[in-house]
Amino acid sequence: MVELLTLLFELVYRFVDETSLFGFKLINTSLSIADRDAMAWIKQNTPAASLFLPITGVQSPEIDPFVEWFPALTERRSQTTIQGFEWLLGSGFYKKYGDFAEVQGCKTLACITDWSNRTGLEYEYLVIQRSGVDEKLIVSLNTANDYKNIYSTKEILIYLVK
């Protein structure tokens, strides 16, 4: 009887623990006002056929709210949004997932350029969510001759590739 009660207690404890962690993850995966403002600016100020590369630093593409909501709220193409590919790529999905995760870890513009060349995913605009990226990336963008900062807040930077 003691073993049964111990098992029951353990199951209830794990259920509550997992539920609270899942809820915590959901709470922390929403868009900020700054994110939504930047996306509204993109929708109003860029051509509809533009290609974007959002960089947030989140290396799990399936739980990145900025990247997930980007195409819906901007009506623009994101080169790093994974949602939808699970239905289209079959066994190639995991390669694409790895590529999308890899670019989020880039700390320099050279890393992003190498990634773009290797994957064949081009972009005209680079969107940076400051809170998730290494400052070296921002410095390398600000000193690059072929990138022009066209939107800047303390949370979001948008660069146009010249």
Helices and strands as residue ranges (DSSP letters): H 2-27, H 33-45, E 51-55, G 61-63, H 65-74, E 77-78, H 85-88, G 90-92, H 93-104, H 109-119, E 125-129, G 130-132, H 135-142, E 147-152, E 156-161
